[in-house]
């Protein structure tokens, strides 16, 4: 039997005793036929699923009484199916119901929305498209103290209790993808594991802390992962493997997000992704946020594209005012993004083999592009603008980075005077601004650095590491006030620096 009604409210008027299993009810709208949506429900006599106002409708007066209308859909759902047509109605129940229904593969928002809860999901294989509508957070529940993951949507994989820890009997070599394990019987092909070495002197000073996939079982004590080790780890260090069940294939797109003025308690941000594989963001545009707009930790393979941040409410407290931060991440690309008056546009912390392309920061004195120095490696920056600071967060993190390339970049300051090894800088222009007199300078660690086709007021070399095998080179460049090479103190330059075809205002350098 098929019934036709004009609104969802009329479901309660249907005489349930007349309904048979799998009868169909078609509603011409949620509130009225003018809503612009048509909803088709199937009646399940024995269902006791919780009522949520959209996917499941309970026509009974009691939640315990059986009999539910279940929405029939093709895998795509809409916030309007829950009666949400503007931001006056809280959208939290609808979001949770759709994300947690495994049969919903794509969620659409065709109107402005407002969220008052901070949701945690373990869902994979879902797309959420906000279609360039506004998302508001006024009235949101208080945030936990110092919790940057208290986002509107926090997609998080599961860290299991399956674990191995062993002392390395041989050095784990740089660019080696075969890792020593205690017993390879515990590892299966295509499983994901968080691989982490014990820290050195600094609390977060670790050469590896990444989410990796098993690609081959080599022998009883060796496993190959999908990652070439970026740093050497010496024999005798301890390494820990923890099996993880990541969230996968989550895509969030086309959101105009508005945070709240005030401090941490009322601060809000749209998205956090943790233990995640192939989870991507497109067109998320944040305003007045507190923590990073897009925060990733232990992500592997991802894209963040055409996202922005304008005027976050806090930029001084560490961790606040970012467009995006990647912690212990691999194989990511951040492209075509912009930020204004933020703390950072992009932050790589303990991350590797990733790229930032065509991204631009203004009002960027805090540093549009940064790394913390937790052994980042093989990062590429192409065609960007904004202040750069690498491995500059202090002893806690290790102050180390390796094989970073910066090409076709303009900024007011370039800071890479920590233990940055094999830095390549090409066609970079550092231009002094009146507001910040200390700008216009490139501060560089003389450890395998190669500088070509660059200009600045001044190039200053110090040296805090000597890891590189390649020469330090400056060529085809111009520095108004010349090049300064520190010759005494703890940062004395001991590496040879070859300078060719490079000029200053009054002649050759």
KABELWO-V395753 format. One record per residue. RES is the residue in one letter. PSI is psi in degrees with one decimal (* if undefined). OMEGA is omega as a letter, one per 40 degrees, with the letter a starting at -180 (999 if undefined). D_LAST is the distance of its C-alpha to the last C-alpha in whole Angstrom. Layout:
# KABELWO-V395753
RES&PSI&OMEGA&D_LAST, RES&PSI&OMEGA&D_LAST
This chain:
# KABELWO-V395753
X&140.4&i&89, X&127.7&i&87, X&145.4&i&87, X&131.4&i&85, X&166.3&a&84, X&-23.3&a&82, X&162.0&i&80, X&-31.1&a&79, X&-23.9&a&81, X&-10.0&i&84, X&-38.1&a&83, X&-13.6&a&85, X&-10.9&i&88, X&133.0&i&89, X&108.7&a&92, X&-29.7&a&90, X&-18.2&i&94, X&-9.8&a&94, X&142.7&i&90, X&160.9&i&90, X&132.3&i&87, X&16.9&i&84, X&150.3&a&86, X&136.7&i&83, X&126.3&i&83, X&121.8&i&80, X&131.5&a&79, X&-0.2&i&78, X&173.0&i&76, X&-52.9&i&75, X&-33.3&i&76, X&166.1&i&78, X&-17.1&a&78, X&-3.3&a&75, X&-26.0&a&72, X&9.2&i&71, X&150.2&i&72, X&132.4&a&74, X&133.2&i&75, X&124.3&a&77, X&149.4&i&78, X&138.7&a&80, X&127.5&i&83, X&110.2&a&83, X&-32.7&a&86, X&0.1&a&85, X&136.4&i&81, X&22.2&i&80, X&147.3&a&77, X&139.4&i&75, X&132.6&i&75, X&5.0&i&72, X&2.3&a&73, X&-69.5&i&72, X&-32.5&i&72, X&124.9&i&75, X&125.7&i&77, X&112.6&a&80, X&-4.5&a&83, X&162.4&i&85, X&-19.6&a&86, X&140.9&i&85, X&-24.4&a&82, X&-21.9&a&84, X&133.7&a&86, X&159.1&i&85, X&111.2&a&84, X&149.8&i&81, X&124.3&i&80, X&129.6&a&77, X&131.3&i&74, X&124.9&a&74, X&168.4&a&71, X&20.5&a&69, X&-7.7&i&66, X&134.9&a&64, X&171.4&a&65, X&140.4&i&64, X&-24.6&i&64, X&-21.3&i&67, X&-14.1&i&69, X&11.9&i&69, X&19.2&a&70, X&111.1&a&67, X&-2.6&i&66, X&-178.8&a&64, X&2.9&i&62, X&-21.1&a&65, X&129.1&i&66, X&137.5&a&64, X&10.9&a&63, X&-45.2&a&63, X&-41.7&a&66, X&-45.6&i&65, X&-49.4&a&62, X&-41.5&a&63, X&-42.7&a&66, X&-43.0&a&64, X&-37.8&a&61, X&-2.8&i&64, X&111.9&a&66, X&-17.8&a&65, X&-12.2&i&67, X&119.5&a&65, X&-23.1&i&61, X&134.0&a&60, X&134.3&i&60, X&144.3&i&60, X&114.5&a&59, X&5.0&i&61, X&170.2&i&61, X&151.1&a&59, X&160.9&i&59, X&131.3&i&59, X&141.0&i&59, X&4.7&i&60, X&160.7&i&60, X&110.4&a&57, X&139.3&i&58, X&125.9&a&57, X&149.0&i&58, X&28.2&a&58, X&140.1&i&59, X&169.1&i&57, X&61.0&i&57, X&142.6&i&57, X&137.3&i&56, X&116.7&a&56, X&117.9&a&55, X&-1.0&i&55, X&40.2&i&55, X&28.3&i&52, X&161.7&a&55, X&142.0&i&54, X&123.2&a&54, X&158.8&a&55, X&19.2&i&56, X&134.4&a&57, X&13.1&a&60, X&152.0&i&58, X&151.4&a&60, X&145.9&i&57, X&152.1&i&55, X&151.0&a&55, X&132.5&i&52, X&42.9&a&49, X&93.1&a&50, X&-5.9&i&47, X&8.6&i&49, X&53.7&a&52, X&168.9&i&51, X&-41.3&i&54, X&115.0&i&54, X&102.2&i&53, X&122.4&a&53, X&128.4&i&53, X&-179.6&a&54, X&122.0&i&56, X&117.4&a&55, X&177.1&i&58, X&-0.8&i&60, X&118.9&a&59, X&146.8&i&56, X&144.4&i&55, X&131.9&a&53, X&159.7&i&53, X&126.2&a&51, X&128.1&i&48, X&-12.8&i&50, X&156.8&i&47, X&135.3&i&43, X&110.5&a&42, X&153.2&i&39, X&140.9&a&36, X&26.8&i&37, X&133.8&a&41, X&8.4&i&43, X&122.2&a&46, X&141.6&i&47, X&133.4&i&50, X&166.7&a&53, X&-42.2&a&56, X&112.3&a&58, X&-10.3&i&57, X&-24.2&a&61, X&-10.7&a&60, X&136.7&i&57, X&151.1&i&58, X&133.5&i&56, X&6.4&i&55, X&157.7&i&55, X&138.7&i&52, X&141.7&i&51, X&122.0&a&49, X&122.8&a&47, X&133.4&i&45, X&154.4&i&44, X&153.7&a&45, X&156.9&i&42, X&-139.3&a&40, X&-41.6&i&39, X&148.9&a&39, X&-36.1&a&41, X&24.8&a&40, X&86.3&a&38, X&131.2&a&39, X&-24.8&i&37, X&135.3&i&40, X&86.3&a&42, X&157.4&i&43, X&114.8&a&46, X&155.2&i&47, X&138.1&i&50, X&124.5&i&52, X&-14.7&i&51, X&138.8&i&53, X&112.9&a&55, X&-54.3&i&54, X&-164.4&a&57, X&-25.1&a&58, X&17.9&i&55, X&138.1&a&52, X&140.6&i&52, X&132.5&i&49, X&169.8&a&47, X&49.1&a&45, X&130.2&i&42, X&119.0&a&40, X&130.4&a&39, X&-17.9&a&35, X&152.2&i&35, X&136.2&i&37, X&121.0&a&40, X&152.5&i&41, X&138.2&i&45, X&-16.4&i&47, X&157.8&a&45, X&138.0&i&48, X&139.7&a&48, X&135.0&i&50, X&126.1&i&51, X&121.5&a&53, X&139.0&a&55, X&145.4&i&54, X&96.5&a&56, X&157.2&i&53, X&146.4&a&54, X&148.2&i&53, X&50.7&i&53, X&129.5&i&53, X&124.6&i&51, X&131.8&a&51, X&154.0&i&50, X&57.6&i&50, X&135.3&i&50, X&107.7&a&50, X&135.3&i&50, X&114.9&i&50, X&-165.7&a&50, X&144.5&i&51, X&155.6&a&50, X&-166.0&a&51, X&-154.3&a&49, X&-39.8&a&50, X&-41.2&a&53, X&-3.0&i&54, X&148.2&a&50, X&150.1&i&51, X&157.0&a&48, X&-36.7&a&50, X&134.9&i&49, X&140.6&a&48, X&122.8&a&48, X&133.2&a&49, X&65.9&a&50, X&140.0&i&49, X&130.9&i&49, X&49.8&i&48, X&125.2&a&48, X&156.6&a&46, X&133.5&i&46, X&127.3&i&46, X&38.2&i&46, X&118.3&a&46, X&108.9&a&45, X&148.4&i&45, X&139.3&i&45, X&37.7&i&46, X&168.5&i&46, X&-74.4&i&45, X&177.8&a&44, X&140.3&i&42, X&-44.9&i&44, X&110.4&a&44, X&127.4&i&44, X&138.9&i&44, X&131.7&a&44, X&54.5&i&45, X&143.5&i&45, X&131.7&a&44, X&99.2&a&44, X&160.6&i&43, X&133.9&i&42, X&117.2&a&41, X&139.6&i&41, X&42.4&i&41, X&163.0&a&41, X&160.5&i&40, X&130.0&i&40, X&122.2&i&41, X&64.4&i&41, X&158.2&a&42, X&-15.5&a&44, X&131.7&i&42, X&-2.0&a&38, X&-41.6&i&38, X&132.4&a&40, X&134.9&i&39, X&-12.3&a&40, X&161.1&i&41, X&26.1&i&40, X&149.5&i&38, X&-54.3&i&39, X&140.6&i&39, X&135.2&i&38, X&115.1&a&39, X&121.6&a&40, X&49.6&a&40, X&159.5&a&40, X&146.9&i&40, X&48.2&i&39, X&158.5&i&39, X&127.4&i&37, X&120.0&a&37, X&149.1&i&36, X&38.8&a&37, X&156.7&i&37, X&155.2&i&36, X&142.0&i&36, X&126.4&i&36, X&31.3&a&36, X&174.6&i&36, X&-54.3&i&35, X&142.2&i&34, X&-48.2&a&34, X&135.5&i&34, X&119.8&i&34, X&118.0&i&34, X&114.6&a&36, X&33.6&a&36, X&167.5&a&36, X&161.3&i&35, X&53.6&a&35, X&165.8&a&35, X&145.4&i&33, X&126.1&a&32, X&133.2&i&32, X&48.6&i&32, X&145.2&a&32, X&129.7&i&31, X&134.2&i&31, X&162.2&a&31, X&44.4&a&32, X&30.4&a&30, X&-21.8&i&29, X&-13.3&i&30, X&100.2&a&29, X&-38.5&a&30, X&118.4&a&29, X&158.5&i&29, X&155.2&a&30, X&-22.8&a&32, X&18.8&i&31, X&59.4&i&34, X&40.1&i&33, X&152.8&i&32, X&154.5&i&31, X&59.6&i&30, X&143.4&a&30, X&132.8&i&28, X&122.7&a&27, X&126.3&i&27, X&36.2&a&27, X&172.0&i&28, X&142.6&a&26, X&155.5&a&26, X&139.5&a&25, X&136.5&i&24, X&118.5&a&25, X&135.6&i&26, X&37.4&a&28, X&21.7&a&28, X&2.6&i&31, X&179.6&a&32, X&-36.2&a&34, X&-38.3&a&37, X&-18.0&a&35, X&-16.6&i&33, X&31.8&a&30, X&141.8&i&29, X&158.1&a&28, X&143.8&i&27, X&61.5&i&26, X&133.5&i&25, X&131.3&i&24, X&120.6&a&23, X&140.3&i&23, X&63.8&a&23, X&147.2&i&22, X&141.4&a&22, X&174.2&i&22, X&-7.9&a&21, X&143.9&i&20, X&113.4&a&20, X&112.9&i&21, X&51.1&a&21, X&9.3&i&21, X&-157.0&a&24, X&66.3&i&25, X&119.2&a&24, X&139.6&i&24, X&46.7&i&22, X&133.9&i&21, X&125.0&a&20, X&120.5&a&18, X&133.0&i&18, X&52.0&i&18, X&131.9&a&18, X&119.4&i&17, X&112.8&a&17, X&125.6&a&19, X&142.1&i&20, X&151.8&a&23, X&-33.6&a&25, X&-33.1&a&28, X&91.8&a&25, X&-23.3&a&23, X&-6.8&a&21, X&-179.1&a&20, X&3.6&a&17, X&147.3&i&15, X&119.1&i&15, X&112.5&a&17, X&138.6&i&16, X&126.9&a&18, X&69.1&a&17, X&80.7&i&20, X&17.1&a&20, X&142.5&i&17, X&121.8&a&16, X&124.9&a&14, X&134.6&i&14, X&36.4&a&14, X&163.6&i&13, X&148.7&i&12, X&171.1&i&13, X&-44.5&a&12, X&145.0&i&11, X&122.1&a&10, X&122.5&i&12, X&130.4&i&14, X&176.1&i&17, X&123.1&i&20, X&-3.3&i&23, X&159.9&i&24, X&60.8&a&24, X&-24.0&a&26, X&153.4&i&24, X&-7.4&a&25, X&155.9&a&22, X&155.9&i&18, X&126.8&a&15, X&137.1&i&13, X&124.1&a&10, X&152.9&i&10, X&42.2&a&11, X&171.9&a&10, X&127.5&i&9, X&113.6&a&8, X&-48.5&a&10, X&13.7&i&9, X&-165.5&a&6, X&131.6&i&7, X&126.6&i&10, X&114.0&a&11, X&127.9&a&15, X&1.9&i&16, X&173.6&a&20, X&-176.2&a&23, X&-14.6&i&24, X&24.6&a&21, X&135.9&i&19, X&121.7&i&17, X&-17.0&i&19, X&148.1&i&18, X&134.4&i&15, X&120.3&i&12, X&121.3&a&11, X&120.1&a&8, X&142.9&i&9, X&43.8&a&9, X&134.2&a&6, X&162.5&i&5, X&179.5&a&6, X&-37.4&a&9, X&19.3&i&9, X&-154.3&a&7, X&147.5&i&4, X&*&999&0
